[in-house]
Amino acid sequence: MSIFSTVTETEVTQEGSLSQGFLSASIKNVGTQVALVNGVSLGVGEAKGYPFVGKGYEPISYDPQGSTLQIMEIN
């Protein structure tokens, strides 16, 4: 097991999920439609964060619903 974390930054337009075991993440809606993150609406220009809590997270689903999401995930 590496002692270093890996940072991944992506833009997505298709539904998916953050990987199981991620340590920290943020998702920002940079598109023009309301998106869904973990079943909750994420308005245009809004962001949601999942801070480090001492252990990995379960997968978190997202659905851009015609928008674009910028995602930064730390594993």
C-alpha positions in Angstrom: 0.0 0.0 0.0 1.4 3.4 -1.0 1.7 6.1 1.6 0.8 8.7 -1.1 -2.7 9.7 -2.2 -3.8 10.0 -5.8 -5.7 13.1 -6.9 -8.0 12.7 -9.9 -9.7 15.7 -11.5 -12.3 15.1 -14.3 -15.3 16.7 -16.0 -18.2 14.4 -16.6 -21.5 14.6 -18.5 -22.6 11.0 -17.9 -23.9 9.4 -14.7 -21.5 7.4 -12.5 -20.1 7.3 -9.0 -17.1 8.2 -6.9 -15.0 5.1 -6.3 -15.4 3.0 -3.1 -12.8 3.9 -0.5 -12.1 7.5 -1.7 -10.7 9.7 1.1 -12.0 13.1 0.0 -13.9 14.6 -2.9 -15.6 17.7 -4.2 -18.2 18.0 -7.0 -19.1 21.3 -8.7 -21.9 21.8 -11.2 -20.4 23.9 -14.0 -23.2 23.2 -16.5 -26.6 24.7 -17.1 -28.9 22.1 -15.6 -29.7 20.9 -12.1 -27.7 17.7 -11.3 -28.2 15.0 -8.7 -25.4 14.0 -6.3 -26.2 11.2 -3.8 -29.9 11.7 -4.7 -29.8 15.4 -3.8 -30.2 18.3 -6.2 -27.0 20.2 -7.0 -27.9 23.6 -8.6 -25.9 25.4 -11.3 -22.7 26.8 -9.8 -23.1 24.9 -6.5 -20.5 22.5 -5.1 -20.6 19.7 -2.6 -17.7 18.4 -0.6 -16.8 15.1 1.1 -14.0 15.9 3.6 -11.5 13.4 5.0 -13.1 11.7 7.9 -10.4 9.2 8.9 -11.6 6.3 6.7 -12.7 5.7 3.1 -16.3 6.5 1.9 -18.8 4.2 0.3 -19.4 5.0 -3.4 -21.4 8.2 -4.0 -23.5 8.3 -7.2 -24.0 11.3 -9.4 -26.2 12.1 -12.4 -25.4 15.3 -14.4 -28.9 15.3 -16.0 -27.7 17.2 -19.0 -25.2 19.3 -17.1 -21.4 19.1 -16.6 -19.8 18.2 -13.2 -16.2 18.9 -12.2 -15.0 16.3 -9.9 -11.9 16.1 -7.7 -11.4 12.8 -6.0 -8.6 11.8 -3.6 -7.9 8.1 -3.2 
